[in-house]
């Protein structure tokens, strides 16, 4: 289980920012970083659930802030499309 710093204000949230480059090939790994932002002026973003798909079948890897975690195909596919 990950431990996160406390959000600084009630208007704060966390977002994933893709780490360039997101390979255009069929790589199964996506790299990103978790960032805190203010929802008072968030800029463009997409809201996604990280539990899409069968949770027992995780074949793809997400590297976030240097830490790896397995994710479902459905989440991987949408992240590849958005990245």
mmCIF file of the N, C-alpha and C atoms, coordinates in Angstrom:
data_MODEL
# 
_entry.id   MODEL 
# 
loop_
_atom_site.group_PDB 
_atom_site.id 
_atom_site.type_symbol 
_atom_site.label_atom_id 
_atom_site.label_alt_id 
_atom_site.label_comp_id 
_atom_site.label_asym_id 
_atom_site.label_entity_id 
_atom_site.label_seq_id 
_atom_site.pdbx_PDB_ins_code 
_atom_site.Cartn_x 
_atom_site.Cartn_y 
_atom_site.Cartn_z 
_atom_site.occupancy 
_atom_site.B_iso_or_equiv 
_atom_site.pdbx_formal_charge 
_atom_site.auth_seq_id 
_atom_site.auth_comp_id 
_atom_site.auth_asym_id 
_atom_site.auth_atom_id 
_atom_site.pdbx_PDB_model_num 
ATOM 1   N N  . UNK A 1 1  ? 0.842   -1.183  0.000   1.00 0.00 ? 1  UNK A N  1 
ATOM 2   C CA . UNK A 1 1  ? 0.000   0.000   0.000   1.00 0.00 ? 1  UNK A CA 1 
ATOM 3   C C  . UNK A 1 1  ? 0.882   1.240   0.000   1.00 0.00 ? 1  UNK A C  1 
ATOM 4   N N  . UNK A 1 2  ? 0.560   2.192   -0.863  1.00 0.00 ? 2  UNK A N  1 
ATOM 5   C CA . UNK A 1 2  ? 1.343   3.421   -0.961  1.00 0.00 ? 2  UNK A CA 1 
ATOM 6   C C  . UNK A 1 2  ? 0.922   4.406   0.124   1.00 0.00 ? 2  UNK A C  1 
ATOM 7   N N  . UNK A 1 3  ? 1.881   5.186   0.570   1.00 0.00 ? 3  UNK A N  1 
ATOM 8   C CA . UNK A 1 3  ? 1.606   6.243   1.545   1.00 0.00 ? 3  UNK A CA 1 
ATOM 9   C C  . UNK A 1 3  ? 1.898   7.562   0.857   1.00 0.00 ? 3  UNK A C  1 
ATOM 10  N N  . UNK A 1 4  ? 0.948   8.480   0.929   1.00 0.00 ? 4  UNK A N  1 
ATOM 11  C CA . UNK A 1 4  ? 1.071   9.756   0.248   1.00 0.00 ? 4  UNK A CA 1 
ATOM 12  C C  . UNK A 1 4  ? 1.153   10.894  1.255   1.00 0.00 ? 4  UNK A C  1 
ATOM 13  N N  . UNK A 1 5  ? 1.802   11.998  0.829   1.00 0.00 ? 5  UNK A N  1 
ATOM 14  C CA . UNK A 1 5  ? 1.795   13.207  1.636   1.00 0.00 ? 5  UNK A CA 1 
ATOM 15  C C  . UNK A 1 5  ? 0.372   13.732  1.713   1.00 0.00 ? 5  UNK A C  1 
ATOM 16  N N  . UNK A 1 6  ? 0.047   14.370  2.822   1.00 0.00 ? 6  UNK A N  1 
ATOM 17  C CA . UNK A 1 6  ? -1.276  14.969  2.999   1.00 0.00 ? 6  UNK A CA 1 
ATOM 18  C C  . UNK A 1 6  ? -1.461  16.080  1.962   1.00 0.00 ? 6  UNK A C  1 
ATOM 19  N N  . UNK A 1 7  ? -2.665  16.155  1.408   1.00 0.00 ? 7  UNK A N  1 
ATOM 20  C CA . UNK A 1 7  ? -2.962  17.228  0.464   1.00 0.00 ? 7  UNK A CA 1 
ATOM 21  C C  . UNK A 1 7  ? -2.971  18.555  1.214   1.00 0.00 ? 7  UNK A C  1 
ATOM 22  N N  . UNK A 1 8  ? -2.388  19.617  0.638   1.00 0.00 ? 8  UNK A N  1 
ATOM 23  C CA . UNK A 1 8  ? -2.238  20.873  1.373   1.00 0.00 ? 8  UNK A CA 1 
ATOM 24  C C  . UNK A 1 8  ? -3.529  21.645  1.615   1.00 0.00 ? 8  UNK A C  1 
ATOM 25  N N  . UNK A 1 9  ? -4.534  21.485  0.733   1.00 0.00 ? 9  UNK A N  1 
ATOM 26  C CA . UNK A 1 9  ? -5.800  22.211  0.897   1.00 0.00 ? 9  UNK A CA 1 
ATOM 27  C C  . UNK A 1 9  ? -6.949  21.303  0.481   1.00 0.00 ? 9  UNK A C  1 
ATOM 28  N N  . UNK A 1 10 ? -8.178  21.642  0.880   1.00 0.00 ? 10 UNK A N  1 
ATOM 29  C CA . UNK A 1 10 ? -9.337  20.851  0.429   1.00 0.00 ? 10 UNK A CA 1 
ATOM 30  C C  . UNK A 1 10 ? -9.556  20.927  -1.085  1.00 0.00 ? 10 UNK A C  1 
ATOM 31  N N  . UNK A 1 11 ? -8.976  21.925  -1.746  1.00 0.00 ? 11 UNK A N  1 
ATOM 32  C CA . UNK A 1 11 ? -9.115  22.073  -3.201  1.00 0.00 ? 11 UNK A CA 1 
ATOM 33  C C  . UNK A 1 11 ? -8.024  21.322  -3.953  1.00 0.00 ? 11 UNK A C  1 
ATOM 34  N N  . UNK A 1 12 ? -7.138  20.633  -3.247  1.00 0.00 ? 12 UNK A N  1 
ATOM 35  C CA . UNK A 1 12 ? -6.038  19.913  -3.883  1.00 0.00 ? 12 UNK A CA 1 
ATOM 36  C C  . UNK A 1 12 ? -6.443  18.492  -4.233  1.00 0.00 ? 12 UNK A C  1 
ATOM 37  N N  . UNK A 1 13 ? -5.807  17.962  -5.271  1.00 0.00 ? 13 UNK A N  1 
ATOM 38  C CA . UNK A 1 13 ? -5.979  16.566  -5.647  1.00 0.00 ? 13 UNK A CA 1 
ATOM 39  C C  . UNK A 1 13 ? -4.685  16.081  -6.298  1.00 0.00 ? 13 UNK A C  1 
ATOM 40  N N  . UNK A 1 14 ? -4.647  14.811  -6.654  1.00 0.00 ? 14 UNK A N  1 
ATOM 41  C CA . UNK A 1 14 ? -3.478  14.238  -7.309  1.00 0.00 ? 14 UNK A CA 1 
ATOM 42  C C  . UNK A 1 14 ? -3.844  13.844  -8.742  1.00 0.00 ? 14 UNK A C  1 
ATOM 43  N N  . UNK A 1 15 ? -2.904  14.052  -9.651  1.00 0.00 ? 15 UNK A N  1 
ATOM 44  C CA . UNK A 1 15 ? -3.083  13.637  -11.045 1.00 0.00 ? 15 UNK A CA 1 
ATOM 45  C C  . UNK A 1 15 ? -1.836  12.887  -11.501 1.00 0.00 ? 15 UNK A C  1 
ATOM 46  N N  . UNK A 1 16 ? -2.001  12.084  -12.553 1.00 0.00 ? 16 UNK A N  1 
ATOM 47  C CA . UNK A 1 16 ? -0.865  11.428  -13.198 1.00 0.00 ? 16 UNK A CA 1 
ATOM 48  C C  . UNK A 1 16 ? -0.424  12.276  -14.374 1.00 0.00 ? 16 UNK A C  1 
ATOM 49  N N  . UNK A 1 17 ? 0.877   12.499  -14.474 1.00 0.00 ? 17 UNK A N  1 
ATOM 50  C CA . UNK A 1 17 ? 1.446   13.174  -15.629 1.00 0.00 ? 17 UNK A CA 1 
ATOM 51  C C  . UNK A 1 17 ? 2.357   12.177  -16.317 1.00 0.00 ? 17 UNK A C  1 
ATOM 52  N N  . UNK A 1 18 ? 2.125   11.953  -17.611 1.00 0.00 ? 18 UNK A N  1 
ATOM 53  C CA . UNK A 1 18 ? 2.932   11.003  -18.363 1.00 0.00 ? 18 UNK A CA 1 
ATOM 54  C C  . UNK A 1 18 ? 4.366   11.500  -18.453 1.00 0.00 ? 18 UNK A C  1 
ATOM 55  N N  . UNK A 1 19 ? 5.300   10.599  -18.261 1.00 0.00 ? 19 UNK A N  1 
ATOM 56  C CA . UNK A 1 19 ? 6.715   10.924  -18.399 1.00 0.00 ? 19 UNK A CA 1 
ATOM 57  C C  . UNK A 1 19 ? 7.122   10.685  -19.844 1.00 0.00 ? 19 UNK A C  1 
ATOM 58  N N  . UNK A 1 20 ? 7.615   11.714  -20.529 1.00 0.00 ? 20 UNK A N  1 
ATOM 59  C CA . UNK A 1 20 ? 7.992   11.517  -21.924 1.00 0.00 ? 20 UNK A CA 1 
ATOM 60  C C  . UNK A 1 20 ? 9.244   10.670  -22.046 1.00 0.00 ? 20 UNK A C  1 
ATOM 61  N N  . UNK A 1 21 ? 9.429   9.981   -23.153 1.00 0.00 ? 21 UNK A N  1 
ATOM 62  C CA . UNK A 1 21 ? 8.386   9.789   -24.160 1.00 0.00 ? 21 UNK A CA 1 
ATOM 63  C C  . UNK A 1 21 ? 7.552   8.560   -23.840 1.00 0.00 ? 21 UNK A C  1 
ATOM 64  N N  . UNK A 1 22 ? 6.287   8.623   -24.136 1.00 0.00 ? 22 UNK A N  1 
ATOM 65  C CA . UNK A 1 22 ? 5.422   7.451   -24.052 1.00 0.00 ? 22 UNK A CA 1 
ATOM 66  C C  . UNK A 1 22 ? 5.594   6.732   -25.385 1.00 0.00 ? 22 UNK A C  1 
ATOM 67  N N  . UNK A 1 23 ? 6.251   5.603   -25.370 1.00 0.00 ? 23 UNK A N  1 
ATOM 68  C CA . UNK A 1 23 ? 6.634   4.906   -26.600 1.00 0.00 ? 23 UNK A CA 1 
ATOM 69  C C  . UNK A 1 23 ? 5.424   4.625   -27.476 1.00 0.00 ? 23 UNK A C  1 
ATOM 70  N N  . UNK A 1 24 ? 5.623   4.770   -28.783 1.00 0.00 ? 24 UNK A N  1 
ATOM 71  C CA . UNK A 1 24 ? 4.547   4.509   -29.742 1.00 0.00 ? 24 UNK A CA 1 
ATOM 72  C C  . UNK A 1 24 ? 4.496   3.038   -30.135 1.00 0.00 ? 24 UNK A C  1 
ATOM 73  N N  . UNK A 1 25 ? 5.469   2.244   -29.654 1.00 0.00 ? 25 UNK A N  1 
ATOM 74  C CA . UNK A 1 25 ? 5.467   0.825   -30.005 1.00 0.00 ? 25 UNK A CA 1 
ATOM 75  C C  . UNK A 1 25 ? 4.481   0.058   -29.121 1.00 0.00 ? 25 UNK A C  1 
ATOM 76  N N  . UNK A 1 26 ? 4.576   -1.247  -29.099 1.00 0.00 ? 26 UNK A N  1 
ATOM 77  C CA . UNK A 1 26 ? 3.626   -2.050  -28.330 1.00 0.00 ? 26 UNK A CA 1 
ATOM 78  C C  . UNK A 1 26 ? 4.142   -2.363  -26.921 1.00 0.00 ? 26 UNK A C  1 
ATOM 79  N N  . UNK A 1 27 ? 5.012   -1.523  -26.375 1.00 0.00 ? 27 UNK A N  1 
ATOM 80  C CA . UNK A 1 27 ? 5.547   -1.722  -25.036 1.00 0.00 ? 27 UNK A CA 1 
ATOM 81  C C  . UNK A 1 27 ? 4.406   -1.867  -24.025 1.00 0.00 ? 27 UNK A C  1 
ATOM 82  N N  . UNK A 1 28 ? 4.601   -2.731  -23.040 1.00 0.00 ? 28 UNK A N  1 
ATOM 83  C CA . UNK A 1 28 ? 3.567   -2.917  -22.024 1.00 0.00 ? 28 UNK A CA 1 
ATOM 84  C C  . UNK A 1 28 ? 3.800   -2.044  -20.809 1.00 0.00 ? 28 UNK A C  1 
ATOM 85  N N  . UNK A 1 29 ? 4.832   -1.186  -20.833 1.00 0.00 ? 29 UNK A N  1 
ATOM 86  C CA . UNK A 1 29 ? 5.135   -0.327  -19.696 1.00 0.00 ? 29 UNK A CA 1 
ATOM 87  C C  . UNK A 1 29 ? 4.792   1.123   -19.998 1.00 0.00 ? 29 UNK A C  1 
ATOM 88  N N  . UNK A 1 30 ? 4.126   1.783   -19.058 1.00 0.00 ? 30 UNK A N  1 
ATOM 89  C CA . UNK A 1 30 ? 3.812   3.206   -19.145 1.00 0.00 ? 30 UNK A CA 1 
ATOM 90  C C  . UNK A 1 30 ? 4.482   3.875   -17.948 1.00 0.00 ? 30 UNK A C  1 
ATOM 91  N N  . UNK A 1 31 ? 5.148   5.003   -18.185 1.00 0.00 ? 31 UNK A N  1 
ATOM 92  C CA . UNK A 1 31 ? 5.808   5.744   -17.112 1.00 0.00 ? 31 UNK A CA 1 
ATOM 93  C C  . UNK A 1 31 ? 5.078   7.057   -16.858 1.00 0.00 ? 31 UNK A C  1 
ATOM 94  N N  . UNK A 1 32 ? 4.981   7.429   -15.579 1.00 0.00 ? 32 UNK A N  1 
ATOM 95  C CA . UNK A 1 32 ? 4.288   8.650   -15.210 1.00 0.00 ? 32 UNK A CA 1 
ATOM 96  C C  . UNK A 1 32 ? 4.773   9.122   -13.838 1.00 0.00 ? 32 UNK A C  1 
ATOM 97  N N  . UNK A 1 33 ? 4.283   10.271  -13.427 1.00 0.00 ? 33 UNK A N  1 
ATOM 98  C CA . UNK A 1 33 ? 4.544   10.743  -12.077 1.00 0.00 ? 33 UNK A CA 1 
ATOM 99  C C  . UNK A 1 33 ? 3.235   11.234  -11.473 1.00 0.00 ? 33 UNK A C  1 
ATOM 100 N N  . UNK A 1 34 ? 3.106   11.071  -10.173 1.00 0.00 ? 34 UNK A N  1 
ATOM 101 C CA . UNK A 1 34 ? 1.939   11.528  -9.442  1.00 0.00 ? 34 UNK A CA 1 
ATOM 102 C C  . UNK A 1 34 ? 2.229   12.926  -8.935  1.00 0.00 ? 34 UNK A C  1 
ATOM 103 N N  . UNK A 1 35 ? 1.352   13.878  -9.268  1.00 0.00 ? 35 UNK A N  1 
ATOM 104 C CA . UNK A 1 35 ? 1.559   15.280  -8.898  1.00 0.00 ? 35 UNK A CA 1 
ATOM 105 C C  . UNK A 1 35 ? 0.348   15.812  -8.157  1.00 0.00 ? 35 UNK A C  1 
ATOM 106 N N  . UNK A 1 36 ? 0.570   16.790  -7.286  1.00 0.00 ? 36 UNK A N  1 
ATOM 107 C CA . UNK A 1 36 ? -0.531  17.481  -6.634  1.00 0.00 ? 36 UNK A CA 1 
ATOM 108 C C  . UNK A 1 36 ? -0.855  18.735  -7.429  1.00 0.00 ? 36 UNK A C  1 
ATOM 109 N N  . UNK A 1 37 ? -2.157  19.003  -7.596  1.00 0.00 ? 37 UNK A N  1 
ATOM 110 C CA . UNK A 1 37 ? -2.603  20.229  -8.266  1.00 0.00 ? 37 UNK A CA 1 
ATOM 111 C C  . UNK A 1 37 ? -3.751  20.825  -7.466  1.00 0.00 ? 37 UNK A C  1 
ATOM 112 N N  . UNK A 1 38 ? -4.056  22.083  -7.776  1.00 0.00 ? 38 UNK A N  1 
ATOM 113 C CA . UNK A 1 38 ? -5.204  22.754  -7.174  1.00 0.00 ? 38 UNK A CA 1 
ATOM 114 C C  . UNK A 1 38 ? -6.385  22.644  -8.134  1.00 0.00 ? 38 UNK A C  1 
ATOM 115 N N  . UNK A 1 39 ? -7.531  22.266  -7.626  1.00 0.00 ? 39 UNK A N  1 
ATOM 116 C CA . UNK A 1 39 ? -8.726  22.171  -8.464  1.00 0.00 ? 39 UNK A CA 1 
ATOM 117 C C  . UNK A 1 39 ? -9.359  23.537  -8.711  1.00 0.00 ? 39 UNK A C  1 
ATOM 118 N N  . UNK A 1 40 ? -8.799  24.608  -8.126  1.00 0.00 ? 40 UNK A N  1 
ATOM 119 C CA . UNK A 1 40 ? -9.319  25.943  -8.417  1.00 0.00 ? 40 UNK A CA 1 
ATOM 120 C C  . UNK A 1 40 ? -8.953  26.375  -9.829  1.00 0.00 ? 40 UNK A C  1 
ATOM 121 N N  . UNK A 1 41 ? -7.842  25.854  -10.371 1.00 0.00 ? 41 UNK A N  1 
ATOM 122 C CA . UNK A 1 41 ? -7.426  26.130  -11.742 1.00 0.00 ? 41 UNK A CA 1 
ATOM 123 C C  . UNK A 1 41 ? -6.634  24.927  -12.255 1.00 0.00 ? 41 UNK A C  1 
ATOM 124 N N  . UNK A 1 42 ? -7.312  23.785  -12.485 1.00 0.00 ? 42 UNK A N  1 
ATOM 125 C CA . UNK A 1 42 ? -6.587  22.548  -12.759 1.00 0.00 ? 42 UNK A CA 1 
ATOM 126 C C  . UNK A 1 42 ? -6.022  22.409  -14.165 1.00 0.00 ? 42 UNK A C  1 
ATOM 127 N N  . UNK A 1 43 ? -6.530  23.150  -15.130 1.00 0.00 ? 43 UNK A N  1 
ATOM 128 C CA . UNK A 1 43 ? -6.137  22.907  -16.514 1.00 0.00 ? 43 UNK A CA 1 
ATOM 129 C C  . UNK A 1 43 ? -6.841  21.655  -17.021 1.00 0.00 ? 43 UNK A C  1 
ATOM 130 N N  . UNK A 1 44 ? -6.570  21.232  -18.252 1.00 0.00 ? 44 UNK A N  1 
ATOM 131 C CA . UNK A 1 44 ? -7.257  20.057  -18.809 1.00 0.00 ? 44 UNK A CA 1 
ATOM 132 C C  . UNK A 1 44 ? -6.764  18.759  -18.168 1.00 0.00 ? 44 UNK A C  1 
ATOM 133 N N  . UNK A 1 45 ? -7.704  17.839  -17.949 1.00 0.00 ? 45 UNK A N  1 
ATOM 134 C CA . UNK A 1 45 ? -7.363  16.524  -17.405 1.00 0.00 ? 45 UNK A CA 1 
ATOM 135 C C  . UNK A 1 45 ? -8.488  15.546  -17.719 1.00 0.00 ? 45 UNK A C  1 
ATOM 136 N N  . UNK A 1 46 ? -8.194  14.256  -17.595 1.00 0.00 ? 46 UNK A N  1 
ATOM 137 C CA . UNK A 1 46 ? -9.177  13.190  -17.748 1.00 0.00 ? 46 UNK A CA 1 
ATOM 138 C C  . UNK A 1 46 ? -9.321  12.494  -16.403 1.00 0.00 ? 46 UNK A C  1 
ATOM 139 N N  . UNK A 1 47 ? -10.541 12.169  -16.011 1.00 0.00 ? 47 UNK A N  1 
ATOM 140 C CA . UNK A 1 47 ? -10.778 11.419  -14.773 1.00 0.00 ? 47 UNK A CA 1 
ATOM 141 C C  . UNK A 1 47 ? -11.013 9.955   -15.133 1.00 0.00 ? 47 UNK A C  1 
ATOM 142 N N  . UNK A 1 48 ? -10.204 9.055   -14.530 1.00 0.00 ? 48 UNK A N  1 
ATOM 143 C CA . UNK A 1 48 ? -10.287 7.627   -14.813 1.00 0.00 ? 48 UNK A CA 1 
ATOM 144 C C  . UNK A 1 48 ? -10.277 6.830   -13.521 1.00 0.00 ? 48 UNK A C  1 
ATOM 145 N N  . UNK A 1 49 ? -10.869 5.648   -13.569 1.00 0.00 ? 49 UNK A N  1 
ATOM 146 C CA . UNK A 1 49 ? -10.770 4.702   -12.469 1.00 0.00 ? 49 UNK A CA 1 
ATOM 147 C C  . UNK A 1 49 ? -9.574  3.800   -12.712 1.00 0.00 ? 49 UNK A C  1 
ATOM 148 N N  . UNK A 1 50 ? -8.778  3.538   -11.694 1.00 0.00 ? 50 UNK A N  1 
ATOM 149 C CA . UNK A 1 50 ? -7.617  2.665   -11.881 1.00 0.00 ? 50 UNK A CA 1 
ATOM 150 C C  . UNK A 1 50 ? -7.957  1.196   -11.701 1.00 0.00 ? 50 UNK A C  1 
ATOM 151 N N  . UNK A 1 51 ? -9.221  0.851   -11.519 1.00 0.00 ? 51 UNK A N  1 
ATOM 152 C CA . UNK A 1 51 ? -9.602  -0.547  -11.311 1.00 0.00 ? 51 UNK A CA 1 
ATOM 153 C C  . UNK A 1 51 ? -10.426 -1.105  -12.471 1.00 0.00 ? 51 UNK A C  1 
ATOM 154 N N  . UNK A 1 52 ? -10.328 -0.529  -13.653 1.00 0.00 ? 52 UNK A N  1 
ATOM 155 C CA . UNK A 1 52 ? -11.037 -1.053  -14.811 1.00 0.00 ? 52 UNK A CA 1 
ATOM 156 C C  . UNK A 1 52 ? -10.579 -2.454  -15.122 1.00 0.00 ? 52 UNK A C  1 
ATOM 157 N N  . UNK A 1 53 ? -11.516 -3.305  -15.465 1.00 0.00 ? 53 UNK A N  1 
ATOM 158 C CA . UNK A 1 53 ? -11.177 -4.660  -15.902 1.00 0.00 ? 53 UNK A CA 1 
ATOM 159 C C  . UNK A 1 53 ? -11.110 -5.647  -14.758 1.00 0.00 ? 53 UNK A C  1 
ATOM 160 N N  . UNK A 1 54 ? -10.836 -6.891  -15.109 1.00 0.00 ? 54 UNK A N  1 
ATOM 161 C CA . UNK A 1 54 ? -10.730 -7.979  -14.134 1.00 0.00 ? 54 UNK A CA 1 
ATOM 162 C C  . UNK A 1 54 ? -9.495  -7.753  -13.267 1.00 0.00 ? 54 UNK A C  1 
ATOM 163 N N  . UNK A 1 55 ? -9.651  -7.464  -11.968 1.00 0.00 ? 55 UNK A N  1 
ATOM 164 C CA . UNK A 1 55 ? -8.500  -7.152  -11.117 1.00 0.00 ? 55 UNK A CA 1 
ATOM 165 C C  . UNK A 1 55 ? -7.552  -8.321  -10.899 1.00 0.00 ? 55 UNK A C  1 
ATOM 166 N N  . UNK A 1 56 ? -7.977  -9.539  -11.222 1.00 0.00 ? 56 UNK A N  1 
ATOM 167 C CA . UNK A 1 56 ? -7.088  -10.684 -11.034 1.00 0.00 ? 56 UNK A CA 1 
ATOM 168 C C  . UNK A 1 56 ? -6.175  -10.909 -12.240 1.00 0.00 ? 56 UNK A C  1 
ATOM 169 N N  . UNK A 1 57 ? -6.398  -10.160 -13.324 1.00 0.00 ? 57 UNK A N  1 
ATOM 170 C CA . UNK A 1 57 ? -5.604  -10.338 -14.540 1.00 0.00 ? 57 UNK A CA 1 
ATOM 171 C C  . UNK A 1 57 ? -4.866  -9.037  -14.859 1.00 0.00 ? 57 UNK A C  1 
ATOM 172 N N  . UNK A 1 58 ? -3.689  -8.885  -14.283 1.00 0.00 ? 58 UNK A N  1 
ATOM 173 C CA . UNK A 1 58 ? -2.888  -7.678  -14.487 1.00 0.00 ? 58 UNK A CA 1 
ATOM 174 C C  . UNK A 1 58 ? -1.585  -8.072  -15.170 1.00 0.00 ? 58 UNK A C  1 
ATOM 175 N N  . UNK A 1 59 ? -1.480  -7.706  -16.453 1.00 0.00 ? 59 UNK A N  1 
ATOM 176 C CA . UNK A 1 59 ? -0.313  -8.106  -17.231 1.00 0.00 ? 59 UNK A CA 1 
ATOM 177 C C  . UNK A 1 59 ? 0.548   -6.929  -17.662 1.00 0.00 ? 59 UNK A C  1 
ATOM 178 N N  . UNK A 1 60 ? 0.110   -5.723  -17.423 1.00 0.00 ? 60 UNK A N  1 
ATOM 179 C CA . UNK A 1 60 ? 0.828   -4.533  -17.873 1.00 0.00 ? 60 UNK A CA 1 
ATOM 180 C C  . UNK A 1 60 ? 1.431   -3.804  -16.684 1.00 0.00 ? 60 UNK A C  1 
ATOM 181 N N  . UNK A 1 61 ? 2.461   -2.981  -16.960 1.00 0.00 ? 61 UNK A N  1 
ATOM 182 C CA . UNK A 1 61 ? 3.166   -2.301  -15.884 1.00 0.00 ? 61 UNK A CA 1 
ATOM 183 C C  . UNK A 1 61 ? 3.038   -0.795  -16.015 1.00 0.00 ? 61 UNK A C  1 
ATOM 184 N N  . UNK A 1 62 ? 2.751   -0.146  -14.892 1.00 0.00 ? 62 UNK A N  1 
ATOM 185 C CA . UNK A 1 62 ? 2.746   1.302   -14.769 1.00 0.00 ? 62 UNK A CA 1 
ATOM 186 C C  . UNK A 1 62 ? 3.890   1.651   -13.820 1.00 0.00 ? 62 UNK A C  1 
ATOM 187 N N  . UNK A 1 63 ? 4.818   2.492   -14.267 1.00 0.00 ? 63 UNK A N  1 
ATOM 188 C CA . UNK A 1 63 ? 5.903   2.977   -13.420 1.00 0.00 ? 63 UNK A CA 1 
ATOM 189 C C  . UNK A 1 63 ? 5.534   4.396   -13.018 1.00 0.00 ? 63 UNK A C  1 
ATOM 190 N N  . UNK A 1 64 ? 5.255   4.590   -11.739 1.00 0.00 ? 64 UNK A N  1 
ATOM 191 C CA . UNK A 1 64 ? 4.845   5.899   -11.230 1.00 0.00 ? 64 UNK A CA 1 
ATOM 192 C C  . UNK A 1 64 ? 5.833   6.341   -10.164 1.00 0.00 ? 64 UNK A C  1 
ATOM 193 N N  . UNK A 1 65 ? 6.471   7.483   -10.400 1.00 0.00 ? 65 UNK A N  1 
ATOM 194 C CA . UNK A 1 65 ? 7.486   8.020   -9.484  1.00 0.00 ? 65 UNK A CA 1 
ATOM 195 C C  . UNK A 1 65 ? 8.551   6.978   -9.183  1.00 0.00 ? 65 UNK A C  1 
ATOM 196 N N  . UNK A 1 66 ? 8.887   6.179   -10.195 1.00 0.00 ? 66 UNK A N  1 
ATOM 197 C CA . UNK A 1 66 ? 9.933   5.180   -10.048 1.00 0.00 ? 66 UNK A CA 1 
ATOM 198 C C  . UNK A 1 66 ? 9.501   3.863   -9.450  1.00 0.00 ? 66 UNK A C  1 
ATOM 199 N N  . UNK A 1 67 ? 8.248   3.734   -9.047  1.00 0.00 ? 67 UNK A N  1 
ATOM 200 C CA . UNK A 1 67 ? 7.725   2.501   -8.454  1.00 0.00 ? 67 UNK A CA 1 
ATOM 201 C C  . UNK A 1 67 ? 6.795   1.802   -9.438  1.00 0.00 ? 67 UNK A C  1 
ATOM 202 N N  . UNK A 1 68 ? 6.983   0.492   -9.603  1.00 0.00 ? 68 UNK A N  1 
ATOM 203 C CA . UNK A 1 68 ? 6.171   -0.272  -10.541 1.00 0.00 ? 68 UNK A CA 1 
ATOM 204 C C  . UNK A 1 68 ? 4.945   -0.876  -9.893  1.00 0.00 ? 68 UNK A C  1 
ATOM 205 N N  . UNK A 1 69 ? 3.885   -0.947  -10.672 1.00 0.00 ? 69 UNK A N  1 
ATOM 206 C CA . UNK A 1 69 ? 2.678   -1.643  -10.241 1.00 0.00 ? 69 UNK A CA 1 
ATOM 207 C C  . UNK A 1 69 ? 2.031   -2.259  -11.470 1.00 0.00 ? 69 UNK A C  1 
ATOM 208 N N  . UNK A 1 70 ? 1.378   -3.383  -11.278 1.00 0.00 ? 70 UNK A N  1 
ATOM 209 C CA . UNK A 1 70 ? 0.668   -4.054  -12.377 1.00 0.00 ? 70 UNK A CA 1 
ATOM 210 C C  . UNK A 1 70 ? -0.722  -3.439  -12.515 1.00 0.00 ? 70 UNK A C  1 
ATOM 211 N N  . UNK A 1 71 ? -1.138  -3.245  -13.772 1.00 0.00 ? 71 UNK A N  1 
ATOM 212 C CA . UNK A 1 71 ? -2.455  -2.690  -14.060 1.00 0.00 ? 71 UNK A CA 1 
ATOM 213 C C  . UNK A 1 71 ? -3.179  -3.582  -15.060 1.00 0.00 ? 71 UNK A C  1 
ATOM 214 N N  . UNK A 1 72 ? -4.490  -3.406  -15.144 1.00 0.00 ? 72 UNK A N  1 
ATOM 215 C CA . UNK A 1 72 ? -5.311  -4.207  -16.051 1.00 0.00 ? 72 UNK A CA 1 
ATOM 216 C C  . UNK A 1 72 ? -5.138  -3.732  -17.496 1.00 0.00 ? 72 UNK A C  1 
ATOM 217 N N  . UNK A 1 73 ? -5.518  -4.584  -18.432 1.00 0.00 ? 73 UNK A N  1 
ATOM 218 C CA . UNK A 1 73 ? -5.440  -4.244  -19.855 1.00 0.00 ? 73 UNK A CA 1 
ATOM 219 C C  . UNK A 1 73 ? -6.292  -3.024  -20.177 1.00 0.00 ? 73 UNK A C  1 
ATOM 220 N N  . UNK A 1 74 ? -7.500  -2.944  -19.628 1.00 0.00 ? 74 UNK A N  1 
ATOM 221 C CA . UNK A 1 74 ? -8.383  -1.822  -19.948 1.00 0.00 ? 74 UNK A CA 1 
ATOM 222 C C  . UNK A 1 74 ? -7.766  -0.489  -19.536 1.00 0.00 ? 74 UNK A C  1 
ATOM 223 N N  . UNK A 1 75 ? -7.202  -0.412  -18.331 1.00 0.00 ? 75 UNK A N  1 
ATOM 224 C CA . UNK A 1 75 ? -6.569  0.822   -17.886 1.00 0.00 ? 75 UNK A CA 1 
ATOM 225 C C  . UNK A 1 75 ? -5.340  1.122   -18.738 1.00 0.00 ? 75 UNK A C  1 
ATOM 226 N N  . UNK A 1 76 ? -4.522  0.119   -19.032 1.00 0.00 ? 76 UNK A N  1 
ATOM 227 C CA . UNK A 1 76 ? -3.348  0.305   -19.871 1.00 0.00 ? 76 UNK A CA 1 
ATOM 228 C C  . UNK A 1 76 ? -3.741  0.866   -21.241 1.00 0.00 ? 76 UNK A C  1 
ATOM 229 N N  . UNK A 1 77 ? -4.787  0.307   -21.838 1.00 0.00 ? 77 UNK A N  1 
ATOM 230 C CA . UNK A 1 77 ? -5.211  0.731   -23.172 1.00 0.00 ? 77 UNK A CA 1 
ATOM 231 C C  . UNK A 1 77 ? -5.650  2.197   -23.192 1.00 0.00 ? 77 UNK A C  1 
ATOM 232 N N  . UNK A 1 78 ? -6.404  2.614   -22.201 1.00 0.00 ? 78 UNK A N  1 
ATOM 233 C CA . UNK A 1 78 ? -6.854  4.014   -22.194 1.00 0.00 ? 78 UNK A CA 1 
ATOM 234 C C  . UNK A 1 78 ? -5.687  4.947   -21.887 1.00 0.00 ? 78 UNK A C  1 
ATOM 235 N N  . UNK A 1 79 ? -4.769  4.560   -21.024 1.00 0.00 ? 79 UNK A N  1 
ATOM 236 C CA . UNK A 1 79 ? -3.599  5.399   -20.754 1.00 0.00 ? 79 UNK A CA 1 
ATOM 237 C C  . UNK A 1 79 ? -2.720  5.530   -21.993 1.00 0.00 ? 79 UNK A C  1 
ATOM 238 N N  . UNK A 1 80 ? -2.552  4.448   -22.743 1.00 0.00 ? 80 UNK A N  1 
ATOM 239 C CA . UNK A 1 80 ? -1.788  4.518   -23.990 1.00 0.00 ? 80 UNK A CA 1 
ATOM 240 C C  . UNK A 1 80 ? -2.454  5.469   -24.982 1.00 0.00 ? 80 UNK A C  1 
ATOM 241 N N  . UNK A 1 81 ? -3.764  5.400   -25.046 1.00 0.00 ? 81 UNK A N  1 
ATOM 242 C CA . UNK A 1 81 ? -4.484  6.273   -25.992 1.00 0.00 ? 81 UNK A CA 1 
ATOM 243 C C  . UNK A 1 81 ? -4.391  7.742   -25.588 1.00 0.00 ? 81 UNK A C  1 
ATOM 244 N N  . UNK A 1 82 ? -4.510  8.024   -24.286 1.00 0.00 ? 82 UNK A N  1 
ATOM 245 C CA . UNK A 1 82 ? -4.464  9.410   -23.812 1.00 0.00 ? 82 UNK A CA 1 
ATOM 246 C C  . UNK A 1 82 ? -3.058  9.970   -23.795 1.00 0.00 ? 82 UNK A C  1 
ATOM 247 N N  . UNK A 1 83 ? -2.056  9.106   -23.592 1.00 0.00 ? 83 UNK A N  1 
ATOM 248 C CA . UNK A 1 83 ? -0.675  9.569   -23.466 1.00 0.00 ? 83 UNK A CA 1 
ATOM 249 C C  . UNK A 1 83 ? -0.107  9.951   -24.777 1.00 0.00 ? 83 UNK A C  1 
# 
